[in-house]
């Protein structure tokens, strides 16, 4: 027997129409490429999104067509987020930090019909235009006619001004209802081990993800929240915040391209932001600016950090110096992306400050709707004792089952689990902690060493700005850890003093055999350490060592 509930499909457009109807005056603030501030409401955004659908239709976009974006966080980008899926097309966000060859490959592989491009990426589009001419029919620059850049595209590729098209469009479009499993958005992985791979989200998965991350034990978004996603809208849908903000009616502050510490501090304070989220490198830049300038954060209460592990120094500094909580989350492109969040249970209420910081290093509890487990090399599930660690697997309604272009289910094991590529441990309260990527884990003499733990300790050294630990081939122990450190500006690093800070924190056999001081470290297009390049360069450094 079926239930007697109304069969309303989960539509992304319904998030926006809810915000426009019930939070009409809720504010959306954007820093533009002209370095001005644009303000409007959720009601304005919904009306302009409907006009953008008419624009897309006029450009020949239909159901299932891919609409690419190369853009920073801003109100025009937000309108594409809703207009494209709302008309049954697919919003394909493209990471402009990738190599131009990878960007051209992604656009071609996705089959993007139209590209929406921020002015700052005009030279990039001109450079790759000959490589994408077979699929892209039009490029829409996200600006008004007065600020259109001089551009030369491939023959047959039309060029338009976003504002000119919007101003001429009608707002008479009515959002349709269709199968909630319809594809809504497309994001590609950063491609650190080969060509980027596409993850294709649906209206159902995106809407469920928005509900989950808005919950109190996750981002805790409310109509009174003012949220600033530093994480780019071209990186896994800005962690779902453009959707969850509409769901809750929260004020949304979009920072544009200027993410340095001074710009962030000014925007956070000027716009009374209460919650913000991004990767640790952004928060280190903000922290450095606050310390040097003496500025305070007047309204920020919480910072979500993800993308890579946040060291204890970051958590302690914002808590003790600025009364701001730094909260860990974890996810990946394949998870829409948020999978866990470190919100406390009653057992954490009595933790000492030092214990609380140690606990906050964990990536957190699985979101309702998902499940996770850790397994050994033979696929046997391991206990949640906080000691055993193994390969992390997840499953749920916003976890991918295949990469774009592959057979459905091809990314899952026989029981429907997705292998994340992370090595993790889970404690008895269900808090998961990433100890490594499976490809980065160090296996020395048959035992595993966590590179993330070693890196977190290294960056607590007062002279160290950034650290990377990699597995290096060793003639006796198979692999041993190598530590590379970048000095803080104006500081000099003594390798022996770095090794001394490990005393009493890890087993002696975990200690790196060598500490190298380097000027900088390579990163991926999403800001993560590019350890493949480091292993390639330093892989033989221990070749002649015998102890």
N, C-alpha and C positions, 0 to 999 in steps of 0.2 A: 504493500500500500504506500502510495506517495503522500507527502504532506500537502497541505492546502495553502501554501504560501504563494504570493504573487511571483511570477517567473521573470523578474527583472534581471537582465544581464549586467555584469560588472563592466561598466564603460569608463574609460579614462575621462571622457567628456563630462561625465556626471560629477567628477571631483571638481571641475572648474565651474560647472553650473551651480553646484552646491555653494561654492565660495561666493559666486556672484550674487546669488539669491539671499544667502543667510549671513554673509560677511561682506556685503557690497562695498563698504567703506574701508575694508582692510587694505593696508597700504603695501604697495610694491615699489621699492626704491632701487634705482640702478645707477651705477657710475658708468658713463658712456665713454666711447673712444675719444670724444672731444674733451674728456675730463670734466664734464658737467654732471649735474645730478638730475635724473628724470624721476618723476613721481606720478603714479596713478594708482587706481584701485583694482581689486579683484573683478568688480563689475566692468571696468574699462578693459581689462585683460580679456575677459570672456567675449566682449563685443568685438574687439579687434581680432581675436582668434577666429571668429566667424567670418570676418572680412578676409582674413588670410586664406581661409578655405576657398573663397571665391577667386582669390589670386592664384592659388594652386591649380584650381580647375582651369583658369584661363591660360596657365602655362602648360596644360596638357597632362597634369598629374591625375591619375585615377586610382582605383582600388588596388592595393598591393604594390604600388610604385614606391620606390625608395626616395626619400627627400633628405639629402645630405646637409649637414651643418658643419662649418668650421668657424666656431664663434666662442667668445668668452661668455661669462655669466651676465646676462642682461635681459631687459624686458622683451626685446624682439626675439631673442632665442627662446624665451619662455612661451611666446605665442606660437612658435613652430612646434614646440613640445606638445601642445594641445591640438593645434589645427591639423597637422598631418595625420596622427592616429584617429582623430575625431571623424575624418572623412574616409577612414579605412586605408589610408596610405601608411607608410612606415617612416618614422623619424629616425634617421641614421646619424648619430653624433660621431664626429671624426676627431681624433686627437691630433692637433696641429704640431705637437712636439715630436711626433714620429718623423723618421727620415722621409724626405719627399718621395722616394721610390715606394716606400711602404704606404704612404698616403694615396699615391696613384693606384697602387695595387688594390687597396681597400675600396676605393671609389669604384673601380672597375669590377671587382669581385662582387660588390653589393649591387651593382647595376644602378647607381644613383642617376635619376633623371634630371633633377634640379639640385643646385647647391646654393645654400644660404651662407654668406661669407662676411665676416667682420672685415672692416677696412684694413686693419693691420696685417691681414693675411693676403692682401691683393698681390704682392710679389710672388708668394707661394703658388697661388692659383695660376698666374701667368706662366710660371715656370713649368708647371705640370700639365697645362692645358692640352698640349699635343698628345699626351699619353691617355687622357680621359675623354677625348673628343667623341669616341664611338658610343659612349653612354650618356654623358652629360649634355643636355640640350640648352640649358640656360643657367646663368650664374646671377644670383640676386645679392647685391652688396647691401649690407644691413646699415643703411645710412639714408640721409635725405639727398635730394638732387644736388644741393650746394656743396656737399662734401664727397661726391663721387670721385674716386681716384682715376687717374689716367691708366688704362689697362688695354692690353692687347691679348685677346683670346684666340683660340683656334677658329678657323673658318666654320661658319654654321652654328657657333655657340653664342646665343644671345646674352646681352648684359643689361641688367635692370637695377634701378634704385628701389629698395624696400619701401621707403615711405611714399614714393610716387605711386607704386602699385597699390598700397593700402589706401591711400587717400582717394583713389579712383574706384575702390571696390565697395559693393553693397554689404550690409550687415544682416541680410535676410536669410542666411543659411540656418537651417534647423538641424540640430544634432540628431543623427539617426541611431537606432538600436540595431545591433547585429550580433552574431555569435561572439561571445566573450573570449573565445579562444583565438580570435583573429590577431594576427601579428600587429604589434604597436610600435616597437622600437628595436633598433639594431645597434649593438656596440661590439667593437672588436677588442680582443685582448692586445696587450702591448707587444706581443711577439718576440719575447726574449730568447726563445728556443726554436725559432723558425718563423714562418710567415704568420702574421696576426690571424686569429680565428674569430668568426662572428658568433655572437650570442643573440638570439632572436626572442624578444620578450612578447608577451601577449597582454591584452587588456585585463584579463583575469589575473595573471601573475603580478602585473604592475599594481593593480588596485589592492590586491591582498597584501602585497609588500608595503604599500602606503599605510594601510590600516595597522600593520604589525609594528612599523617603526615609529608611528605616532603614539604608541602606548606608553603609559607612565614608566614602566620599567625599561623603556628603550629611550627614544629621544624626548618623550614627555612634551609633545607639542600641544599648545592650547591657543585659543584665539588671542590671548594676551601675550603670547611668545613673540619675540622679534628675532627671527633666525637668519643668520648670514652663512650661507654655504660657501666656504673658501674652496672646497673641492670643486673642480671645474664641471660645468654642465656637459663637457665633452668626455668626461670620465665616469662611466657607468651611471649616467643620469643624475649626476651630482648626489650620489648615494640615495636617490629617491626623494630628496627633499622638495623639489618643485611640485611633486604630487602630494606628499604628506602635508605640506604647508597649506595647499588648497583644501584638503580634506578637513583640516582643523581650523582654517580661517586665520592662520598665523600671519603676522607681518613678515614680508620676505624682503631681504636686503641683498642685492646682487652686486658684487664688488668690481666687475669688469676685469681689466688686465693688471691693475696695480695691486700687487699682493705683498709688497715690502712691509717691514715692520711699522714704519712711520705712517704709511697710507692706511694700514689695517687699524692701527690704534685710533687714528682720527675718525675713520668710518664707523668703527665699533662704538665710539663715544658719541659722535654726532647723531647717529641714528638709533641710539639707545638699545643696542642689540643685547639680548639676554642670553642667547645660545648661539654658538658657532661651531663649525666642524671643518676639519681638514687634516692634512698629513703633518707629522712631527716637525719637518723642516720649516714649515710656515710658523709654527708656534715657537721654535727656537729663534726665528727672526724677530717675531713680536716681543719675545722675552728680552732679547738683547736690546731692542729699541727702548723698551720700558725702563730697563735698568740704566741705560746711558742717559736717557732724557729726564728721568724722574717722573714721567707721566704715570697716571693710574688708569685702571679700567673702571668706569663709573657704573656700568649697568650689567656687564657680562657676569653671569653666574656659573655657566658650565661651558666647557670645551669638549667636544667629541674629537678624539684622535684615532686615526686608523691608517691603513695603507702599509704601515710598517710599525714595529714595536716602539712604544714610547719609553725612553729610559727613565729611571727613578728621578733623576735630576729635574726633568721637566714637570713631573707631577708634583714634586715637593716645592719647586719654586713658585708655581702659580698658586698652590694652596697656601703656603706660608707667607709669601710676600704680597699676594694680590687677592687672597680669599676667593679664588676661582677653582672649581673642581675640574680636573682633567679626567675624562671618562673614556675607557678603552672600548672600541668596537672592532669587529672583524667581519670580513666578507670578501667577495671576489666577483668579477664580472659575471661569472656563471651563476651567481646567487642573487642577482638583481639589484644591489649586491650584498645587503646586510644579512649576516647569518647569526652573529652573537653580539651581546652587549653586556658590559660589566656593571650591572645594577645590583646593589647589595640585597642579601637575605637577612633575616633576623640574626643569624649566627655572626654576621660581620659587625653588628652594632657595637660590640665591646672591644674592637681591635684598637691597639695602641696606634699612634701616628705612624710609626715605622712599619708595623704590621699592615696597616691600611694601605700604605704605598706598595708594599710587596704584593698585597692582594690585587691592587689596581693594575699591576703589570699583566695580569691575566686578561685574555680577550673576552671572557665573560660567558654568560649562559645562552643557550640556544633560544632563538625567538620562537614564540608559540606558532605552531603550524609546521615547523621544521623538526628534524631529528638528526642526531649525529652519533657517531661511534668511532672508536679507534681500534685498529686491527694490527696484528703482527704480520711478518713477512709471508706467513701461510694463510692469511685472511681470517685468523681466529680473533674474535672480539676480546679486547683486553679490559681489565677492571677499571672502574673509576675510583682510583685510590690516590690520585695525585702523584704517583710514583711511576707507574708504567706509562711509557709513551710509545706511540705507534702511528701508523698512517691514518689521517683523519678522513672520514667519509660522511657525506650528508645526503639528505633527500627531503623533498617537500614541494609544494605547489609553485614556488618561485625559484626552483633549481632547474637548470637546463637539463635536457635529456640528450641533446646532440648539438653539434656546431653547425652553423649556417652552411647549407649545401650538403650535409651528411645525412645519413639515414636516421630517422627518429629512433631514439633509444641507444644509439651507438656510443654515447659517452657514459653509459651506465654499466654496472656489473649485472650479473644474472638476477640479483635480488633488488635491482632498482636503485642502488647507491651510487653517488657520484664521488669519485676520488679527487680530493681537493689538491693533492700534491703537497700538503702540509704534514709535518710531523708534530704531534700534540700529546698533551696529557690532560686528563679530566679529573678533578677532585671529587670527593664524595658529595659535595653540594651542587655538582654539575657545572662548575666553572672550568672552562677550557682554556688552556694556555698553549700557544704555538711555541714549540722549541726550535723549529727550523722548517725550511722548505725541504722536501724529500731530496731534492737535487743538491742542497747545500749542507746537509747533515754531515758531520765529521765522524768517521768510523775509525777509531784508533785502537789497534790491538784487539779488535772484535767488540769494543765498547763504543757507545755513542757519546758525543760531546755536542752540547748546544751552542751554536755560534751566536744566537741571539742573546743568551745569558752573558757570554763573554763580551759582546759588544756593549751591552747595557752597563756593565761594570766599567769598561774602558772609558766611556763618555762621562763617567762621574769624576774622572781626573780633571783637575782645574785647568790644565793646559790643553785638553783634547776637545776639539770641536766636533769631530765625526770619527767613527771607527767602523772597520769591516773585518770580519774574521772569515777566513776561507780554509777549506780542506786542501792540503798540499801533499802530493805523493811523498812517501817516506820509505826507504829501503827496508827498515826493520818493522815499523808499526803500521804499515800500509798507508795510513794518512795521519798527519799531525796538523794542528791549527797554526795558522800564520795570522798575526794581527797587524793591520795597517791603520795608522792613525793620521788625522789631519790636525795640525795645531790651530788653536784659537788665534785670531788676528793679534799680532804683537807678542805672542807667546812662543817659547821654545819647549819642545817635548823631550824629556829624558826617558828613553826606553826602559831603563831599569826601574825608575820611579813608577812607571805605568804597571809593570809586572808586580810591584810591591802592593798595589791596591787590591790585588786578588787574594792576598793572604787572609785565610779564614773564611773566604766566600765561596770557593770552589775547591774540589779535590786537586791535589798538586799535579796529578797527571793530566788535568784539564789545561794547565797553563800553556799558553802559546810558546813554541820553541823560539820564536823570533818576533820582535816588534820593529816594523819599518815605519819611518816617518815620511809621509808623502805630501805633496802640495794639495792634491785633491783626489777625489774618488769618482769613478764613472757611475752614472745613474741612467735608469731607463726613462722612457718618455713620461712615466707616471711618478717619477721621483724616487723609485726604489733603487737600492744598490745593484749595480750590474755585475754580479759576481762571476758570471761566465767570462767576462773580459779579464777580471782579476785572476781567475784560475788559469786562463790561457797564458797570461803574462808571467805569473809567478809559480806555475805548476811544477817547475823543476828546481826550485830554490833549495829544497832539502835533499836533492839527489845524492849528494856525497856525504850526507850525515849518517852516522851509524849508531848513534845513541839517542 
